[in-house]
Amino acid sequence: MTPLRFAIVTSFCAAASVLPAAAQTAPELQLPETVVTATRVPTLIERIPAGVTVITRHQLEQSGATTLADALALVPGLTEVASGGPGGNTSVFIRGTNSDHVLVLRDGVPLNDPSDPGAAFNFGVDTLAGVDRIEIVRGPMSALYGSGAIGGVVNIITRPGSGPAHGTVTLGAGLPARGEAAANLAGASGSWDYRLGAQALDTTYGDTIPKRESVYAGHREFYRGDNGALELGYTPRPGTRLFLGLAGRTSTFSMKEHGFPTYDSQAYRGYDNAWNGRLGATTTLFGYWDSALTLAHLQTDRQYLQPLEALDPNAASGDSRYHGARDVLSWNNTLHLASRGALSDVAALFGYEHRLDSSNSRLDLVTGGVPYLSDVRASATSDAGHAGLQGTLWRRLSVTADIRGEHARYGGGAVTWRLGAVLALPQLRSHLHAAYGTAFRAPSLYDLFGQDNYGYAGNPALKPERSRGYEIGWSTDLPLAGRPKGLSLGVTYFENDINNLIQTVFNANFTASTQQNVARARSRGVEVTLTARPAAWFTADLTYTYTDARDLSTHTPLLRRPKNRGTIDARIEPVPGLVVEPQLVLTSAFDDYIENDLGYPVGPGLSPGGAYANLAVSYRLRPRLTLFADARNLFNSHFEPASGFAMPGASLLLGLRGGF
């Protein structure tokens, strides 16, 4: 970590720690176990007809997670595929759908990059500054959030500050050359509230080119990232709040040149910077109408700089730059209706959204003296309206229904809907849930308007990719070791059918190409979750996901979707204040585009499965001071999440976290 970055973060920590209100701090109130993302209305998790995972700030700290990819590693139905170390492209596949079928939100604002060729999100860059909780909803969710939510939604959530000033400070260092400094501060004074977060992360790790490849040289790679978030709120009267939210990041990281053959580059660098802001107001009218008006802006700037290296057999060089921007105006409303007879917890939703996406990007590569140039300079708008209704009958049957219509200047429009229900069976300590919905992904700006010097031209006549999917599940609580809820078991079957998939199509003599809606796919599978609480000091979460994802045209498995994936996460507190959290992730073999031991691509094949383990240990020295240790890839696994890209080697971080 550079001295300047360290000084900035530690100065923030020191300033926060001497605030007069700090001495009056009480622990923050814990939110009830409710979820916002799945319905747009805070809803008890057992009443949600979808696969939902909630990761709280406390869980993030206890598990040792420092990046978004760390935080999501144990989510059932979700597979992470990292092409390199931190900073390099990390894709997420939910329930076997494509990586660009996952919509990422921050406080409800879409973060997927307009300048990315598939308008996807890179999960390998973001750290966790200012994050209060993360909600992951699996299944088609376009009826609430629009384009991209075919596989599911990941919502990164902050919340307003409240009470006297309080926060945390984290400082850590480790091996190989790993360091972290982070601070969070929140509170309220009079009509004002605030929340701030800052994080600086430096890490050096082993070569992500697999040791099996002849080009492996054992070079060190690195990632440096700064992340910050700020939210200010003003409450002029009870029930009304004006707010301003800002979040940004800068990052620099090593990259590898996967040419023909792969070359273990020492000078290839990536730079990924982004910021987003929200300005808006929320109010409650007449005691039952919640209304929120928000104007948001997102900007992304990426550069991949590859100098020519004398030893590179591919004689590759490049300077590719991507600039994306998004403006979103949204108006969302919830009417809390009075209970009548057998009907309770009734809420009606409606809203409007206008969005403008733009990209000004240029890919510029030279290999063996031959240039490859690709660019897109374009923008597109869309308008959408949505409505929904939810309620509970006889306090047993919770029902949700949502519909959304979206019109875009390019790529056509889509009407999507979702219907779900949860039946409580208290005598059996069980719940049954079922849901059916449709979803879509609009063509990206590159799909519509991209071009290159090899004859590729985008297709403005493309239609959206469309899907329909359903799930049905059961969950129950069972006694164990004298504890009424000592064991919790959940099983969900899911299926998604996707058509109009966009693929590149060449002309007869391969001199030109464009995008067309020509492909179909289907994914189906089972998610199993098991939580055991045999004692107050021991909890274990086990997940297993079976996924069968196939191209319906060729009946071949889709790449990088392992059929079997399991995780184990235990929290052990053998003595008060000492918490040990081991984690294990196991992945079966999967189909991929294989890179052989000489570093050459050889075509589709089966890539071996693997496993890796993490270990986090924390000890509370004082009520507000904790010593922690975090070991990643504890046993130095050489598993390749994508063929030709090995996991970073083992690393260790030791540090202190103080609360005030």
C-alpha positions in Angstrom: 0.0 0.0 0.0 1.4 3.4 -1.0 2.2 5.9 1.9 -0.3 8.4 0.4 -3.2 5.9 0.3 -2.4 4.6 3.8 -2.3 8.2 5.2 -5.6 9.1 3.6 -7.5 6.1 5.1 -5.8 6.2 8.5 -6.4 10.0 8.8 -10.1 9.4 8.1 -10.0 6.7 10.9 -8.3 9.0 13.4 -10.6 11.9 12.7 -13.7 9.7 13.1 -12.4 8.1 16.4 -12.3 11.4 18.2 -15.8 12.6 17.5 -17.4 13.7 20.7 -20.4 11.5 20.1 -18.3 8.4 19.9 -18.2 7.9 23.6 -22.0 7.6 23.7 -22.1 4.9 21.0 -24.4 2.0 21.4 -24.4 -1.0 19.1 -26.4 -0.5 15.9 -29.9 -2.0 15.9 -30.1 -5.1 13.8 -32.7 -5.2 11.0 -35.3 -7.9 11.1 -34.7 -10.8 8.7 -36.4 -9.1 5.8 -35.5 -8.8 2.1 -36.2 -5.8 -0.1 -34.8 -6.9 -3.5 -37.2 -9.8 -4.1 -40.4 -7.7 -3.9 -39.3 -4.0 -3.6 -41.2 -4.1 -0.3 -39.5 -5.2 3.0 -40.8 -8.7 3.3 -40.0 -11.5 5.8 -37.7 -13.9 4.1 -39.9 -17.0 4.7 -42.7 -15.2 2.7 -40.6 -14.8 -0.5 -41.3 -17.2 -3.3 -37.7 -17.2 -4.7 -34.2 -18.5 -3.8 -32.8 -15.7 -1.6 -29.5 -15.3 0.2 -28.8 -12.4 2.5 -25.2 -11.6 3.6 -25.0 -9.0 6.4 -22.1 -6.7 7.3 -21.4 -8.8 10.4 -21.1 -12.0 8.2 -18.8 -10.2 5.8 -16.4 -9.2 8.6 -16.6 -12.6 10.3 -15.9 -14.5 7.1 -12.8 -12.3 6.2 -14.4 -11.3 2.8 -12.7 -8.1 1.4 -14.1 -8.2 -2.2 -17.5 -8.8 -3.7 -16.2 -12.1 -5.2 -15.2 -13.3 -1.8 -18.6 -12.4 -0.4 -20.5 -14.4 -3.1 -18.4 -17.5 -3.1 -20.7 -19.6 -1.0 -24.1 -18.7 -2.5 -26.1 -21.7 -3.7 -27.0 -21.8 -7.4 -24.2 -19.4 -8.1 -20.8 -20.2 -9.8 -17.9 -17.7 -10.0 -15.4 -18.0 -12.9 -12.3 -15.9 -12.4 -10.0 -15.3 -15.4 -7.0 -14.4 -13.4 -6.6 -12.8 -10.0 -8.4 -9.9 -8.4 -9.2 -7.2 -11.0 -9.2 -9.7 -13.8 -12.6 -10.6 -15.3 -14.8 -12.6 -12.9 -18.1 -13.8 -14.3 -21.0 -15.1 -12.3 -23.4 -17.7 -13.6 -26.7 -18.1 -11.7 -28.7 -21.3 -12.2 -26.9 -22.1 -15.4 -27.8 -18.9 -17.2 -25.2 -16.7 -19.0 -22.9 -14.3 -17.1 -24.7 -11.4 -18.7 -28.0 -12.6 -17.3 -27.1 -11.4 -13.8 -28.3 -7.9 -13.0 -26.2 -6.1 -10.3 -27.7 -3.2 -8.4 -26.4 -0.8 -5.8 -29.4 0.4 -3.7 -31.6 -0.5 -6.6 -29.6 1.3 -9.3 -28.2 -1.0 -12.1 -24.4 -1.2 -12.2 -23.9 -3.4 -15.3 -21.3 -1.8 -17.6 -22.8 -0.2 -20.8 -19.4 -0.3 -22.4 -19.0 -4.1 -21.9 -19.7 -6.0 -25.1 -22.4 -8.0 -23.3 -23.4 -5.2 -20.8 -22.1 -7.6 -18.1 -20.6 -6.8 -14.7 -17.1 -7.7 -13.6 -17.3 -9.2 -10.1 -13.5 -9.3 -9.7 -12.9 -5.6 -9.1 -15.2 -4.2 -6.4 -14.3 -4.2 -2.7 -16.8 -3.7 0.1 -16.5 -0.2 1.4 -19.7 1.2 2.8 -21.7 -2.1 2.1 -24.2 -2.9 4.8 -25.6 -6.1 3.3 -25.9 -8.0 0.0 -29.1 -9.6 -1.2 -29.0 -12.2 -3.9 -32.3 -13.3 -5.5 -32.2 -16.3 -7.9 -34.7 -16.7 -10.7 -36.2 -14.4 -13.4 -36.7 -10.9 -11.9 -37.2 -8.7 -15.0 -40.8 -8.0 -13.9 -39.3 -5.9 -11.1 -36.0 -4.7 -12.5 -36.0 -5.0 -16.3 -33.2 -6.0 -18.7 -30.6 -8.5 -17.6 -32.4 -10.2 -14.7 -32.8 -13.6 -16.4 -30.7 -15.6 -13.9 -31.2 -13.3 -10.9 -30.2 -10.1 -9.1 -27.4 -9.1 -6.8 -28.2 -6.0 -4.8 -25.5 -4.2 -2.9 -27.2 -2.3 -0.2 -26.2 0.7 2.0 -28.5 2.2 4.6 -28.9 5.7 6.2 -26.9 6.5 9.3 -28.8 6.7 12.6 -28.1 7.4 16.3 -24.8 8.8 17.7 -21.7 8.6 15.6 -20.4 5.0 15.4 -18.2 3.0 13.1 -15.3 0.6 12.6 -11.7 0.9 11.7 -9.7 -2.0 10.1 -6.0 -2.3 9.6 -4.3 -5.4 8.4 -1.1 -6.7 6.7 0.0 -10.1 5.6 1.7 -12.4 3.1 2.5 -12.3 0.2 2.6 -8.4 0.5 -1.1 -8.1 1.4 -2.5 -5.1 3.1 -5.8 -3.5 4.0 -7.0 -0.3 5.6 -10.8 0.4 5.9 -13.1 2.6 7.9 -16.8 3.1 8.2 -18.6 5.9 10.0 -22.3 6.5 10.4 -24.7 8.6 12.6 -27.3 11.3 12.7 -27.5 14.7 14.2 -30.8 16.6 14.3 -32.4 16.4 10.8 -29.2 15.2 9.2 -27.8 11.6 8.8 -24.6 10.4 7.2 -22.7 7.2 6.3 -19.2 7.0 5.0 -16.9 4.1 4.1 -13.4 3.9 2.7 -11.2 0.9 1.9 -7.7 0.5 0.4 -6.6 -3.0 -0.5 -3.2 -4.1 -1.8 -2.4 -7.8 -2.6 0.3 -9.6 -4.3 -0.3 -13.3 -5.2 1.2 -16.2 -7.2 1.1 -16.6 -10.9 -2.4 -17.4 -12.2 -0.9 -19.2 -15.3 -1.3 -22.9 -14.3 1.9 -24.7 -13.2 1.1 -27.4 -15.7 1.8 -25.1 -18.6 5.3 -24.8 -20.1 5.1 -21.0 -20.1 4.6 -20.9 -16.3 7.4 -18.8 -14.7 6.1 -18.2 -11.2 5.8 -14.4 -11.6 4.1 -12.4 -9.0 0.9 -10.6 -9.8 -0.8 -7.7 -8.0 -4.0 -5.9 -7.3 -4.4 -2.4 -5.9 -7.8 -0.9 -5.2 -9.4 2.1 -3.5 -13.1 2.2 -2.8 -15.2 4.8 -1.1 -18.8 5.6 -0.4 -20.8 8.5 1.1 -24.4 9.1 1.8 -25.9 12.2 3.3 -29.6 12.6 4.2 -31.8 15.4 5.4 -35.2 14.9 7.0 -37.2 18.2 6.9 -40.2 16.5 8.5 -41.1 13.0 9.8 -41.6 10.6 6.9 -39.7 12.7 4.3 -36.0 12.3 3.5 -33.8 14.0 0.9 -30.6 12.1 0.1 -27.3 12.2 -1.9 -25.3 9.1 -2.3 -21.8 8.7 -4.0 -19.7 5.6 -4.5 -16.5 5.2 -6.4 -13.5 3.0 -7.0 -10.1 3.0 -8.7 -8.1 -0.2 -9.3 -4.9 -1.3 -11.0 -4.0 -4.9 -11.6 -1.9 -7.4 -13.5 -3.2 -9.2 -16.6 -2.0 -12.2 -18.6 -1.7 -12.4 -22.4 -3.6 -15.5 -23.5 -2.4 -15.6 -27.0 -1.3 -18.5 -29.2 0.6 -19.6 -27.2 -0.1 -18.1 -23.8 2.7 -15.7 -22.7 3.4 -14.9 -19.1 3.4 -11.2 -19.5 5.1 -8.9 -16.9 4.0 -5.5 -18.2 0.3 -6.1 -19.1 -1.9 -3.8 -16.8 -5.5 -3.2 -16.3 -7.1 0.0 -14.9 -10.7 0.0 -13.9 -12.3 3.1 -12.5 -16.0 3.7 -11.8 -18.3 6.0 -9.8 -22.0 6.3 -9.3 -24.2 8.8 -7.7 -27.8 9.0 -6.5 -29.9 12.1 -5.7 -33.5 11.8 -4.6 -36.3 12.0 -2.0 -38.5 9.5 -0.2 -41.7 10.4 1.5 -44.8 8.9 3.1 -48.1 10.4 2.2 -51.4 10.0 4.1 -49.8 7.4 6.3 -50.0 4.6 3.7 -48.3 5.8 0.5 -44.5 5.5 0.2 -43.0 7.3 -2.7 -39.4 7.6 -3.9 -38.0 9.7 -6.7 -34.4 9.1 -7.7 -32.0 10.4 -10.3 -28.8 8.3 -10.7 -25.7 8.4 -12.8 -23.1 5.7 -13.5 -19.7 6.1 -15.2 -17.1 3.5 -16.0 -13.7 3.9 -17.4 -11.4 1.0 -18.2 -8.0 0.7 -19.9 -6.0 -2.4 -20.8 -2.5 -1.4 -21.6 -0.1 -4.0 -23.1 3.4 -2.9 -24.1 5.3 -4.9 -26.7 7.7 -7.3 -24.9 10.8 -8.7 -26.6 10.3 -12.2 -25.3 6.6 -12.4 -26.4 6.3 -15.1 -29.1 3.0 -13.4 -30.2 4.6 -9.9 -30.6 1.4 -8.6 -29.0 0.7 -5.0 -27.9 -2.4 -2.9 -27.3 -4.1 0.0 -25.7 -7.9 -0.6 -25.3 -10.2 1.8 -23.6 -13.8 1.6 -22.6 -16.0 4.4 -21.4 -19.6 3.8 -20.4 -22.3 6.0 -18.8 -25.8 5.5 -17.6 -28.5 8.0 -16.4 -31.6 6.6 -14.7 -34.7 8.5 -13.5 -37.0 6.3 -11.4 -40.2 6.9 -9.5 -41.3 4.0 -7.3 -44.4 3.8 -5.1 -45.9 1.4 -2.5 -49.4 1.6 -1.2 -49.9 -0.2 2.1 -53.5 -1.2 2.1 -55.7 -2.0 5.1 -56.2 -5.6 6.1 -59.7 -7.0 5.4 -61.0 -10.3 6.7 -58.6 -13.1 5.8 -56.3 -10.7 3.8 -53.4 -9.0 5.5 -50.0 -7.4 4.7 -51.4 -6.1 1.4 -49.2 -3.8 -0.7 -49.6 -2.4 -4.2 -46.6 -1.2 -6.2 -46.3 0.9 -9.3 -43.5 3.0 -10.8 -41.8 4.4 -13.9 -38.2 4.4 -15.1 -36.3 6.2 -17.9 -32.8 5.1 -18.8 -30.1 6.4 -21.1 -27.0 4.2 -21.8 -24.0 5.2 -23.8 -20.6 3.8 -24.8 -17.5 5.3 -26.3 -15.1 2.4 -26.5 -12.2 1.1 -28.7 -10.4 -2.2 -28.5 -6.9 -1.8 -30.1 -4.7 -4.9 -30.3 -1.8 -5.9 -32.5 -0.6 -9.5 -32.7 2.4 -10.5 -34.9 2.1 -7.1 -36.7 -1.6 -7.6 -37.5 -4.0 -5.1 -36.0 -7.4 -5.9 -34.6 -9.6 -2.8 -34.0 -13.1 -2.8 -32.7 -15.2 0.1 -31.4 -18.7 1.3 -30.5 -19.8 4.9 -30.1 -23.5 4.9 -29.5 -26.3 5.5 -27.0 -29.8 4.2 -26.5 -32.8 5.0 -24.3 -35.6 2.9 -22.7 -38.8 3.7 -20.8 -40.5 1.2 -18.5 -43.5 1.0 -16.2 -44.2 -1.6 -13.6 -47.0 -2.6 -11.2 -47.3 -5.3 -8.5 -49.5 -6.6 -5.7 -48.7 -8.8 -2.7 -50.5 -10.0 0.4 -51.2 -12.9 2.7 -54.4 -15.0 3.0 -55.4 -16.5 6.4 -51.8 -15.7 7.5 -50.8 -18.9 5.7 -50.6 -18.1 2.0 -48.4 -15.2 0.8 -48.8 -14.3 -2.9 -46.9 -11.8 -5.0 -47.6 -10.7 -8.6 -45.6 -8.3 -10.7 -45.7 -7.0 -14.3 -43.4 -4.7 -16.2 -43.6 -3.2 -19.7 -40.5 -1.8 -21.3 -40.0 0.0 -24.6 -36.6 0.7 -26.1 -35.7 2.8 -29.1 -33.5 -0.1 -30.3 -33.9 -3.8 -29.5 -37.7 -3.7 -29.3 -39.6 -3.9 -26.1 -40.7 -6.6 -23.7 -43.5 -7.3 -21.3 -42.4 -9.5 -18.4 -44.3 -10.9 -15.4 -43.8 -13.0 -12.3 -46.3 -14.8 -10.0 -45.3 -16.5 -6.8 -46.7 -18.0 -3.6 -45.5 -19.3 -0.3 -47.7 -21.6 1.9 -46.8 -21.8 5.6 -47.4 -25.1 7.3 -46.7 -24.2 11.0 -47.8 -27.7 12.3 -45.0 -29.2 10.2 -42.6 -26.3 10.7 -42.4 -26.1 7.0 -43.0 -23.8 4.0 -43.8 -24.6 0.4 -43.0 -22.1 -2.3 -43.5 -21.8 -6.1 -42.9 -19.1 -8.7 -43.2 -18.7 -12.4 -41.9 -15.7 -14.4 -40.6 -14.3 -17.6 -37.5 -12.2 -18.2 -35.4 -10.6 -20.9 -32.0 -9.1 -21.8 -31.9 -6.2 -24.2 -29.2 -6.2 -26.9 -26.0 -4.4 -25.7 -24.7 -1.3 -27.5 -22.0 -3.5 -29.0 -24.6 -6.0 -30.2 -26.5 -3.2 -31.9 -23.8 -0.8 -33.2 -20.3 -2.3 -32.7 -17.9 -2.7 -35.7 -14.4 -4.1 -36.3 -11.8 -4.2 -39.1 -12.6 -7.8 -39.9 -16.1 -7.2 -41.2 -18.1 -7.3 -38.1 -21.1 -4.9 -37.9 -23.7 -4.7 -35.2 -27.4 -5.4 -35.9 -29.8 -2.6 -34.9 -32.7 -4.9 -35.7 -32.0 -7.4 -32.9 -34.7 -8.4 -30.5 -34.2 -9.0 -26.8 -33.2 -12.4 -25.5 -36.3 -13.9 -23.7 -36.7 -16.5 -21.0 -39.3 -18.1 -18.9 -38.6 -20.0 -15.8 -40.1 -21.6 -12.7 -39.1 -23.0 -9.4 -40.8 -25.1 -6.7 -39.3 -25.6 -3.2 -39.8 -26.8 0.3 -38.1 -25.8 3.6 -38.4 -27.1 7.1 -37.0 -26.7 10.6 -36.3 -29.9 12.6 -35.2 -30.4 16.2 -31.6 -31.4 16.8 -29.7 -32.0 20.1 -32.7 -30.7 22.1 -32.9 -27.5 20.1 -36.3 -26.9 18.3 -34.7 -25.4 15.2 -31.4 -27.2 15.4 -31.6 -28.2 11.7 -33.0 -26.3 8.8 -33.3 -28.0 5.4 -34.4 -26.5 2.0 -34.7 -28.0 -1.4 -35.6 -26.2 -4.6 -36.1 -27.4 -8.2 -35.6 -24.8 -10.9 -35.9 -24.7 -14.7 -35.2 -21.9 -17.2 -35.9 -21.9 -21.0 -34.1 -19.1 -22.9 -34.7 -18.2 -26.6 -33.7 -15.5 -29.0 -30.1 -15.8 -27.7 -27.8 -13.4 -29.5 -24.8 -15.0 -31.3 -22.3 -13.9 -33.9 -23.2 -15.2 -37.4 -20.7 -15.2 -40.3 -21.5 -14.9 -44.0 -20.7 -17.8 -46.4 -17.0 -17.0 -47.0 -16.4 -15.6 -43.5 -15.6 -12.1 -44.7 -18.3 -10.4 -42.6 -20.3 -11.1 -39.5 -23.1 -9.7 -37.4 -25.3 -10.6 -34.4 -28.5 -12.5 -34.7 -31.2 -14.0 -32.5 -30.5 -17.7 -33.3 -29.8 -19.7 -30.2 -31.8 -21.5 -27.5 -30.8 -22.9 -24.2 -32.2 -24.6 -21.1 -31.0 -24.9 -17.6 -32.5 -27.0 -14.9 -31.3 -28.2 -11.5 -31.7 -28.6 -7.8 -30.5 -26.4 -4.9 -30.1 -27.9 -1.4 -29.3 -26.0 1.7 -28.7 -27.5 5.2 -28.0 -25.5 8.3 -27.1 -27.4 11.5 -27.1 -25.7 14.9 -26.4 -28.5 17.4 -25.1 -26.1 20.0 -25.0 -22.4 20.7 -21.3 -22.3 19.9 -21.5 -24.2 16.6 -23.3 -23.6 13.2 -22.6 -25.2 9.9 -24.1 -24.2 6.5 -23.9 -26.8 3.7 -25.1 -26.2 0.1 -25.3 -28.4 -2.9 -26.3 -27.4 -6.4 -26.9 -29.7 -9.4 -27.1 -27.8 -12.7 -27.7 -29.2 -16.2 -27.4 -26.3 -18.7 -27.5 -27.1 -22.4 -27.6 -25.5 -25.9 -30.9 -26.8 -27.3 -29.6 -26.5 -30.9 -26.6 -28.9 -30.4 -27.7 -30.6 -27.1 -24.2 -30.0 -25.8 -23.5 -28.6 -22.2 -22.9 -24.9 -21.9 -19.4 -24.0 -21.0 -18.2 -23.2 -17.4 -21.4 -24.6 -15.7 -20.3 -27.4 -13.4 -23.0 -30.0 -12.9 -22.1 -30.4 -9.2 -21.0 -27.7 -6.7 -21.0 -27.8 -3.0 -19.9 -25.5 -0.1 -19.4 -25.8 3.6 -19.2 -22.9 5.9 -18.9 -23.4 9.7 -18.9 -20.9 12.6 -17.3 -22.2 15.8 -17.0 -20.3 19.0 -15.2 -22.7 21.4 -14.7 -20.0 24.0 -16.5 -16.6 24.3 -15.0 -14.1 21.9 -13.1 -16.6 19.7 -14.7 -17.4 16.4 -13.3 -19.8 13.8 -14.9 -19.9 10.4 -13.6 -22.5 7.9 -14.9 -22.6 4.4 -14.7 -25.2 1.7 -15.8 -24.9 -2.0 -15.9 -28.1 -4.2 -16.6 -28.0 -7.9 -17.0 -31.0 -10.3 -15.5 -31.2 -13.8 -17.1 -28.9 -16.4 -17.1 -28.3 -20.1 -14.8 -25.5 -21.3 -12.6 -24.3 -24.1 -9.4 -26.1 -23.2 -5.9 -24.7 -23.1 -3.3 -27.4 -23.3 0.0 -27.7 -21.4 1.8 -25.8 -24.1 -0.5 -22.8 -23.7 -2.4 -23.4 -27.0 -6.3 -23.6 -27.2 -7.3 -27.0 -28.5 -11.1 -26.7 -28.5 -14.0 -27.8 -26.3 -13.3 -30.5 -23.7 -13.8 -31.4 -20.1 -11.9 -29.3 -17.5 -11.0 -31.0 -14.2 -12.9 -30.0 -11.1 -11.3 -28.9 -7.9 -11.6 -27.6 -4.4 -10.2 -24.7 -2.3 -10.5 -23.8 1.4 -10.5 -20.5 3.3 -10.1 -19.9 7.1 -11.1 -16.9 9.1 -10.3 -16.5 12.8 -11.2 -13.6 15.1 -10.8 -13.0 18.8 -12.5 -10.2 20.7 -9.8 -8.6 22.8 -12.2 -6.0 24.2 -15.9 -5.2 23.6 -15.0 -3.1 20.6 -11.6 -4.4 19.6 -11.1 -7.6 17.6 -8.0 -9.4 16.4 -8.5 -11.3 13.1 -6.7 -13.5 10.7 -7.9 -14.5 7.2 -6.3 -17.2 5.1 -7.4 -17.5 1.4 -6.9 -20.6 -0.6 -5.4 -22.1 2.5 -3.9 -25.3 0.9 -2.7 -23.5 -2.3 -5.1 -25.2 -4.6 -4.2 -25.2 -8.3 -7.9 -25.4 -9.4 -8.6 -23.6 -12.7 -12.1 -22.0 -12.6 -11.5 -21.3 -16.4 -9.1 -23.5 -18.3 -5.8 -21.7 -18.5 -6.4 -19.5 -15.4 -5.4 -21.0 -12.0 -6.5 -19.7 -8.7 -4.2 -17.2 -6.9 -2.0 -18.9 -4.4 -2.4 -19.0 -0.6 -2.4 -15.7 1.2 -2.7 -14.5 4.8 -4.0 -11.3 6.3 -3.6 -10.4 10.0 -5.1 -7.3 11.5 -7.2 -5.4 14.1 -10.8 -4.1 13.8 -11.9 -1.5 16.3 -15.4 -0.2 16.9 -16.3 3.2 18.3 
